Amino acid sequence: MGEINLAEVVGGGYGSFWRSRKRYRVLKGGRASKKSRTVALWYIYNMMKYPLANTVVVRNTANTNKDSTFAVLKWAARRLGVYHLWKFTESPLEGKYLPTGQKILFRGFDDPLKITSITVDVGVLCWAWVEEAFEIADEEEFRTFDESIRGDMPEGYFKQLTLSYNPWIDSHWTKRRFWDQEDPDADRFTTTYKCNEWLDDADRRLIEELERTNPARFKVVGLGEYGLPGGTYFEEFREDVHVIKSFVIPPDWQRFRVLDYGLDMLAGYWIAIDRQGFAYVYKEVYESNLIISAAAKRLTEMTIEDIKLTYAPPDLWNRRQDTGKSAAEIFQENGITLIKAGNERVQGWLNMKEWLTPFEMQDEQTGELVKTARLRFFDNCKNAIRTIPSVLKDEKDPNDVATEPHELTHAPDAIRYFCIMRTLPTKPEPKPVDNTMEARVRRNIERLNKPSKRKGMKML
């Protein structure tokens, strides 16, 4: 295959990216900057150029590859005029270069075993594409995957991991790992809509209008720089107030479960209410790619205590066309009874802000004023603690939460279902009744001596 003409096929802005041979290519960029399409073109072209090379493409959850990386790689093969030389299958999800048998494999960080034990039939696994790297919350997960791309390479071959993403939040590990310090093994690239010559004037105006109306968002989606577009929604959240060490919850406190469910994520939380009406989120499950029966099993495995109610989003009551059953019914068949939560987004978020708003109260032991909130989290609920302070305001409605990045919304949605439902404090334990003869006589005398509300009656 001859040299590709970047100007004709890819366009400008990616020459250095295309030529990089370092261990890491870190590609952050704004919207409409051709990131994914350029990466896909690179892999199709270079796998045909290097007949022993194989590629693994990963996202946070495996099932999101089909409509993103898988689709864009098929597009790239067509764009290069070589689609007839490739076979793309959905079961298993893979692309195969027919003349040699080389493969593009697809995996997800939600299946650690499959992502770290990849073997190929032809040649070597030398390249990896981590798409939407922002969704990978834990740097340790990436490091483990990185270590799986190993071994000797044939002469002229090289190992390389490409990370592509929108840099939504400046606290993400990718900034600290690749941008806050120099790494001799990494080439870093920032691309913007300005390098996409196939946008029309209306597309450009839509992005550039943000510079006037929402400069913070323009910094991210327009210029590809780290930031907090539109600002965080839960500005009340503070780790020193809302995150506490776990303690043994009294057995008589009311306990609830809440969940947000989809194949992309089961976000489940266990919440206890004390006698003053304070809520403690004390346990979480945060797992993807679970079918309904598996999600129900996971909730059951983690629940040894008595649960009063389990709140869930109303869309779980929608009936599926293939089975005629709703997700709620399938949960019920698998031992989890769900209660339909209110789904008024804005009111739910406002309720949640009320629960999170810090205030001062007197410490019972020291007598000092301390900051607290009605809703707090045990420090083992790592994903709630990570995503709630990071979720963004909707750019069109500041009273609502942005649905993008979607990975940030699972835990907040689940907690919202709790906050929007009316929940009373745990009632105090009833005092034991003294039924001795002496106690009954004393209570009768007290009742007779109690002032009467009827006029003209006097105490004995």
C-alpha positions as semicolon CSV with decimal commas, in nm:
position;residue;x (nm);y (nm);z (nm)
1;M;0,000;0,000;0,000
2;G;0,144;0,337;-0,098
3;E;0,192;0,641;0,119
4;I;-0,131;0,804;0,225
5;N;-0,200;1,161;0,118
6;L;-0,301;1,317;0,450
7;A;-0,424;1,635;0,285
8;E;-0,677;1,441;0,079
9;V;-0,788;1,171;0,322
10;V;-0,737;1,309;0,674
11;G;-0,683;1,677;0,621
12;G;-0,448;1,898;0,816
13;G;-0,348;1,920;1,180
14;Y;-0,234;1,561;1,241
15;G;0,102;1,520;1,070
16;S;0,306;1,486;1,390
17;F;0,046;1,254;1,540
18;W;0,057;1,031;1,234
19;R;0,436;1,000;1,244
20;S;0,476;0,946;1,622
21;R;0,634;0,616;1,731
22;K;0,654;0,676;2,106
23;R;0,498;0,443;2,362
24;Y;0,211;0,686;2,428
25;R;0,022;0,914;2,194
26;V;-0,201;1,133;2,408
27;L;-0,463;1,308;2,198
28;K;-0,698;1,549;2,371
29;G;-0,918;1,780;2,175
30;G;-1,236;1,976;2,144
31;R;-1,546;1,876;1,958
32;A;-1,541;1,827;1,581
33;S;-1,160;1,805;1,578
34;K;-1,148;1,474;1,384
35;K;-0,984;1,285;1,672
36;S;-1,163;0,951;1,643
37;R;-1,174;0,949;1,265
38;T;-0,804;1,025;1,236
39;V;-0,711;0,753;1,486
40;A;-0,931;0,502;1,301
41;L;-0,769;0,591;0,966
42;W;-0,424;0,545;1,122
43;Y;-0,501;0,192;1,246
44;I;-0,659;0,068;0,921
45;Y;-0,375;0,210;0,714
46;N;-0,089;0,094;0,937
47;M;-0,218;-0,257;0,998
48;M;-0,207;-0,303;0,622
49;K;0,143;-0,156;0,618
50;Y;0,271;-0,377;0,903
51;P;0,156;-0,735;0,826
52;L;0,235;-0,870;1,175
53;A;0,063;-0,594;1,374
54;N;-0,258;-0,644;1,572
55;T;-0,460;-0,384;1,764
56;V;-0,686;-0,387;2,068
57;V;-0,942;-0,110;2,106
58;V;-1,075;-0,045;2,456
59;R;-1,335;0,172;2,623
60;N;-1,451;0,188;2,981
61;T;-1,733;-0,056;2,902
62;A;-1,700;-0,309;2,622
63;N;-2,053;-0,276;2,487
64;T;-2,005;0,092;2,398
65;N;-1,750;0,001;2,129
66;K;-2,008;-0,118;1,878
67;D;-2,161;0,221;1,806
68;S;-1,838;0,417;1,840
69;T;-1,494;0,269;1,770
70;F;-1,623;-0,031;1,570
71;A;-1,840;0,193;1,352
72;V;-1,568;0,452;1,290
73;L;-1,311;0,185;1,195
74;K;-1,553;0,051;0,934
75;W;-1,591;0,408;0,809
76;A;-1,212;0,442;0,789
77;A;-1,181;0,126;0,578
78;R;-1,437;0,266;0,336
79;R;-1,268;0,607;0,338
80;L;-0,939;0,443;0,235
81;G;-1,112;0,235;-0,032
82;V;-1,011;-0,098;0,126
83;Y;-1,335;-0,212;0,291
84;H;-1,346;-0,520;0,062
85;L;-1,020;-0,638;0,221
86;W;-1,165;-0,639;0,571
87;K;-1,426;-0,847;0,748
88;F;-1,607;-0,681;1,040
89;T;-1,818;-0,905;1,264
90;E;-2,039;-0,824;1,562
91;S;-2,017;-1,163;1,732
92;P;-1,740;-1,157;1,828
93;L;-1,686;-0,784;1,781
94;E;-1,371;-0,764;1,569
95;G;-1,218;-0,652;1,243
96;K;-1,007;-0,895;1,039
97;Y;-0,769;-0,804;0,756
98;L;-0,843;-1,086;0,513
99;P;-0,510;-1,111;0,324
100;T;-0,310;-1,184;0,643
101;G;-0,554;-1,268;0,925
102;Q;-0,449;-0,971;1,141
103;K;-0,719;-0,855;1,381
104;I;-0,859;-0,552;1,555
105;L;-1,004;-0,672;1,886
106;F;-1,247;-0,481;2,109
107;R;-1,251;-0,492;2,488
108;G;-1,367;-0,297;2,794
109;F;-1,222;-0,207;3,131
110;D;-1,535;-0,366;3,282
111;D;-1,385;-0,712;3,217
112;P;-1,033;-0,711;3,369
113;L;-0,957;-1,073;3,276
114;K;-1,030;-1,027;2,905
115;I;-0,843;-0,698;2,885
116;T;-0,518;-0,829;3,033
117;S;-0,504;-1,173;2,871
118;I;-0,528;-1,101;2,499
119;T;-0,370;-1,338;2,248
120;V;-0,359;-1,320;1,869
121;D;-0,327;-1,589;1,601
122;V;-0,109;-1,396;1,357
123;G;0,184;-1,174;1,446
124;V;0,198;-0,969;1,766
125;L;-0,029;-0,743;1,967
126;C;0,160;-0,415;1,951
127;W;-0,097;-0,135;1,941
128;A;-0,384;-0,025;2,165
129;W;-0,640;0,251;2,128
130;V;-0,801;0,377;2,450
131;E;-1,098;0,577;2,327
132;E;-1,277;0,823;2,559
133;A;-0,993;0,781;2,807
134;F;-1,166;1,036;3,030
135;E;-1,416;0,762;3,123
136;I;-1,136;0,555;3,281
137;A;-1,167;0,677;3,638
138;D;-0,878;0,490;3,798
139;E;-0,521;0,537;3,674
140;E;-0,431;0,199;3,824
141;E;-0,669;0,027;3,578
142;F;-0,489;0,195;3,289
143;R;-0,150;0,102;3,432
144;T;-0,249;-0,264;3,457
145;F;-0,369;-0,262;3,096
146;D;-0,052;-0,080;2,986
147;E;0,157;-0,361;3,132
148;S;-0,027;-0,617;2,918
149;I;0,115;-0,463;2,598
150;R;0,454;-0,626;2,633
151;G;0,704;-0,862;2,473
152;D;0,964;-0,843;2,199
153;M;0,866;-0,685;1,870
154;P;0,977;-0,792;1,522
155;E;1,236;-0,565;1,365
156;G;1,082;-0,236;1,255
157;Y;0,774;-0,276;1,480
158;F;0,691;-0,074;1,792
159;K;0,453;-0,087;2,088
160;Q;0,217;0,207;2,124
161;L;-0,093;0,308;2,320
162;T;-0,309;0,591;2,188
163;L;-0,538;0,777;2,428
164;S;-0,808;1,001;2,279
165;Y;-1,058;1,205;2,478
166;N;-1,227;1,536;2,556
167;P;-1,051;1,692;2,859
168;W;-1,364;1,772;3,058
169;I;-1,226;1,806;3,410
170;D;-0,882;1,923;3,516
171;S;-0,868;1,684;3,813
172;H;-0,860;1,375;3,587
173;W;-0,552;1,154;3,618
174;T;-0,461;1,201;3,250
175;K;-0,367;1,562;3,321
176;R;-0,144;1,472;3,612
177;R;0,005;1,172;3,432
178;F;0,077;1,320;3,090
179;W;0,037;1,700;3,097
180;D;0,164;1,825;3,433
181;Q;0,503;1,666;3,377
182;E;0,726;1,576;3,085
183;D;0,735;1,211;2,981
184;P;1,006;1,114;2,730
185;D;0,791;0,817;2,623
186;A;0,486;1,028;2,538
187;D;0,390;1,255;2,252
188;R;0,106;1,491;2,342
189;F;-0,135;1,658;2,102
190;T;-0,418;1,908;2,142
191;T;-0,652;1,951;1,846
192;T;-0,948;2,180;1,787
193;Y;-1,228;2,237;1,540
194;K;-0,992;2,471;1,352
195;C;-0,805;2,175;1,204
196;N;-1,126;2,026;1,065
197;E;-1,154;2,179;0,720
198;W;-1,473;1,986;0,645
199;L;-1,685;2,182;0,892
200;D;-1,912;2,437;0,732
201;D;-1,947;2,798;0,848
202;A;-2,260;2,719;1,054
203;D;-2,072;2,447;1,245
204;R;-1,787;2,686;1,324
205;R;-2,019;2,964;1,433
206;L;-2,199;2,729;1,672
207;I;-1,871;2,649;1,848
208;E;-1,730;3,002;1,835
209;E;-2,049;3,150;1,979
210;L;-1,955;2,976;2,305
211;E;-1,654;3,205;2,338
212;R;-1,898;3,491;2,395
213;T;-2,178;3,312;2,581
214;N;-1,985;3,053;2,785
215;P;-1,607;3,110;2,787
216;A;-1,543;2,826;3,034
217;R;-1,716;2,573;2,810
218;F;-1,546;2,714;2,499
219;K;-1,212;2,644;2,665
220;V;-1,294;2,272;2,666
221;V;-1,513;2,203;2,363
222;G;-1,361;2,473;2,145
223;L;-0,993;2,479;2,240
224;G;-0,946;2,129;2,381
225;E;-0,805;2,251;2,711
226;Y;-0,872;2,101;3,054
227;G;-1,142;2,278;3,247
228;L;-1,484;2,268;3,402
229;P;-1,723;2,371;3,123
230;G;-2,017;2,560;3,267
231;G;-1,905;2,492;3,623
232;T;-1,984;2,210;3,863
233;Y;-2,343;2,168;3,975
234;F;-2,293;2,055;4,333
235;E;-2,074;2,337;4,455
236;E;-2,188;2,249;4,808
237;F;-1,996;1,922;4,809
238;R;-1,683;1,924;5,025
239;E;-1,491;1,613;5,116
240;D;-1,411;1,743;5,464
241;V;-1,786;1,778;5,530
242;H;-1,953;1,508;5,323
243;V;-1,705;1,219;5,345
244;I;-1,671;1,037;5,676
245;K;-1,512;0,718;5,799
246;S;-1,744;0,420;5,825
247;F;-1,899;0,323;6,154
248;V;-2,125;0,045;6,275
249;I;-2,482;0,146;6,190
250;P;-2,734;0,072;6,467
251;P;-2,955;-0,218;6,363
252;D;-3,279;-0,026;6,424
253;W;-3,203;0,256;6,176
254;Q;-3,412;0,252;5,857
255;R;-3,216;0,140;5,552
256;F;-3,286;0,202;5,186
257;R;-3,138;0,104;4,852
258;V;-3,131;0,325;4,543
259;L;-3,009;0,237;4,199
260;D;-2,955;0,368;3,850
261;Y;-2,942;0,081;3,605
262;G;-2,840;0,021;3,245
263;L;-2,601;-0,216;3,071
264;D;-2,345;0,063;3,078
265;M;-2,361;0,083;3,459
266;L;-2,532;-0,049;3,768
267;A;-2,489;0,224;4,028
268;G;-2,641;0,101;4,355
269;Y;-2,628;0,264;4,699
270;W;-2,733;0,166;5,050
271;I;-2,851;0,454;5,271
272;A;-2,931;0,456;5,643
273;I;-3,141;0,720;5,826
274;D;-3,072;0,807;6,189
275;R;-3,325;0,930;6,449
276;Q;-3,259;1,296;6,365
277;G;-3,323;1,247;5,993
278;F;-2,957;1,249;5,883
279;A;-2,874;1,015;5,594
280;Y;-2,558;0,808;5,552
281;V;-2,466;0,651;5,218
282;Y;-2,271;0,355;5,348
283;K;-2,220;0,107;5,062
284;E;-2,200;0,112;4,683
285;V;-2,189;-0,117;4,382
286;Y;-2,061;0,038;4,060
287;E;-2,033;-0,223;3,784
288;S;-2,104;-0,230;3,413
289;N;-2,217;-0,485;3,158
290;L;-2,455;-0,669;3,395
291;I;-2,780;-0,803;3,253
292;I;-3,084;-0,755;3,479
293;S;-3,065;-1,094;3,648
294;A;-2,693;-1,046;3,715
295;A;-2,756;-0,697;3,852
296;A;-3,024;-0,833;4,085
297;K;-2,789;-1,110;4,199
298;R;-2,515;-0,854;4,270
299;L;-2,752;-0,644;4,482
300;T;-2,866;-0,952;4,671
301;E;-2,509;-1,067;4,736
302;M;-2,424;-0,731;4,890
303;T;-2,736;-0,705;5,107
304;I;-2,732;-0,889;5,439
305;E;-2,935;-0,626;5,626
306;D;-3,308;-0,556;5,619
307;I;-3,395;-0,300;5,350
308;K;-3,714;-0,101;5,380
309;L;-3,747;0,012;5,016
310;T;-3,544;0,009;4,694
311;Y;-3,596;0,317;4,475
312;A;-3,533;0,297;4,100
313;P;-3,590;0,517;3,792
314;P;-3,935;0,504;3,628
315;D;-3,800;0,389;3,291
316;L;-3,735;0,045;3,440
317;W;-4,113;-0,004;3,425
318;N;-4,119;0,032;3,045
319;R;-4,206;-0,299;2,881
320;R;-3,957;-0,453;2,641
321;Q;-4,088;-0,550;2,300
322;D;-3,896;-0,879;2,286
323;T;-4,017;-1,027;2,617
324;G;-4,321;-0,818;2,704
325;K;-4,173;-0,769;3,049
326;S;-4,033;-0,459;3,209
327;A;-3,693;-0,446;3,376
328;A;-3,873;-0,394;3,708
329;E;-4,060;-0,722;3,659
330;I;-3,736;-0,909;3,583
331;F;-3,575;-0,757;3,894
332;Q;-3,881;-0,880;4,089
333;E;-3,845;-1,232;3,946
334;N;-3,485;-1,227;4,067
335;G;-3,567;-1,124;4,422
336;I;-3,540;-0,743;4,408
337;T;-3,863;-0,549;4,453
338;L;-3,833;-0,195;4,318
339;I;-4,030;0,117;4,408
340;K;-4,076;0,372;4,130
341;A;-3,898;0,692;4,229
342;G;-3,998;1,039;4,122
343;N;-3,810;1,146;3,812
344;E;-3,853;1,523;3,815
345;R;-3,496;1,613;3,728
346;V;-3,476;1,975;3,837
347;Q;-3,678;1,924;4,155
348;G;-3,474;1,614;4,234
349;W;-3,144;1,800;4,193
350;L;-3,270;2,090;4,405
351;N;-3,375;1,844;4,675
352;M;-3,031;1,685;4,659
353;K;-2,864;2,026;4,696
354;E;-3,072;2,081;5,010
355;W;-2,956;1,748;5,150
356;L;-2,593;1,839;5,071
357;T;-2,592;2,201;5,192
358;P;-2,345;2,231;5,484
359;F;-2,451;2,389;5,813
360;E;-2,312;2,423;6,162
361;M;-2,426;2,228;6,464
362;Q;-2,288;2,164;6,809
363;D;-2,079;1,853;6,858
364;E;-2,235;1,643;7,135
365;Q;-1,898;1,539;7,276
366;T;-1,686;1,856;7,248
367;G;-1,957;2,122;7,247
368;E;-1,785;2,292;6,951
369;L;-1,962;2,408;6,636
370;V;-1,881;2,177;6,344
371;K;-1,976;2,172;5,975
372;T;-2,205;1,889;5,872
373;A;-2,482;1,808;5,622
374;R;-2,800;1,603;5,618
375;L;-2,647;1,366;5,362
376;R;-2,299;1,222;5,403
377;F;-2,097;0,938;5,249
378;F;-1,882;0,663;5,396
379;D;-1,534;0,683;5,245
380;N;-1,578;0,344;5,075
381;C;-1,833;0,495;4,832
382;K;-1,554;0,605;4,600
383;N;-1,750;0,653;4,278
384;A;-2,017;0,869;4,440
385;I;-1,746;1,079;4,605
386;R;-1,566;1,109;4,270
387;T;-1,860;1,195;4,045
388;I;-2,096;1,410;4,254
389;P;-1,855;1,705;4,290
390;S;-1,754;1,668;3,922
391;V;-2,096;1,659;3,756
392;L;-2,156;1,970;3,548
393;K;-2,432;2,224;3,501
394;D;-2,640;2,196;3,187
395;E;-2,531;2,475;2,954
396;K;-2,891;2,549;2,851
397;D;-3,054;2,514;3,193
398;P;-2,836;2,592;3,497
399;N;-3,103;2,434;3,720
400;D;-3,037;2,096;3,560
401;V;-2,736;1,867;3,547
402;A;-2,554;1,811;3,218
403;T;-2,594;1,460;3,079
404;E;-2,241;1,477;2,936
405;P;-2,000;1,324;3,022
406;H;-2,249;1,043;3,084
407;E;-2,012;0,847;3,307
408;L;-2,040;1,116;3,573
409;T;-2,418;1,096;3,609
410;H;-2,485;0,738;3,726
411;A;-2,416;0,786;4,098
412;P;-2,578;1,132;4,119
413;D;-2,892;0,999;3,948
414;A;-2,920;0,713;4,198
415;I;-2,880;0,947;4,497
416;R;-3,133;1,187;4,341
417;Y;-3,400;0,916;4,354
418;F;-3,352;0,897;4,730
419;C;-3,355;1,273;4,780
420;I;-3,677;1,328;4,587
421;M;-3,874;1,069;4,786
422;R;-4,016;1,171;5,124
423;T;-3,818;0,987;5,391
424;L;-3,888;1,025;5,763
425;P;-3,630;0,987;6,041
426;T;-3,594;0,659;6,219
427;K;-3,837;0,654;6,510
428;P;-3,679;0,624;6,855
429;E;-3,708;0,287;7,024
430;P;-4,020;0,269;7,243
431;K;-3,949;0,272;7,613
432;P;-4,045;-0,047;7,798
433;V;-4,375;-0,015;7,989
434;D;-4,369;-0,076;8,365
435;N;-4,685;-0,276;8,440
436;T;-4,635;-0,331;8,810
437;M;-4,929;-0,248;9,039
438;E;-4,736;0,047;9,183
439;A;-4,666;0,192;8,836
440;R;-5,030;0,158;8,726
441;V;-5,156;0,338;9,038
442;R;-4,903;0,618;8,982
443;R;-5,011;0,664;8,619
444;N;-5,381;0,681;8,724
445;I;-5,306;0,952;8,979
446;E;-5,105;1,149;8,718
447;R;-5,389;1,120;8,469
448;L;-5,647;1,241;8,724
449;N;-5,428;1,538;8,820
450;K;-5,367;1,640;8,457
451;P;-5,538;1,976;8,378
452;S;-5,859;1,930;8,186
453;K;-5,940;2,125;7,867
454;R;-6,307;2,142;7,962
455;K;-6,420;2,466;8,124
456;G;-6,526;2,456;8,485
457;M;-6,322;2,152;8,573
458;K;-6,061;2,184;8,844
459;M;-5,768;1,971;8,949
460;L;-5,835;1,732;9,240
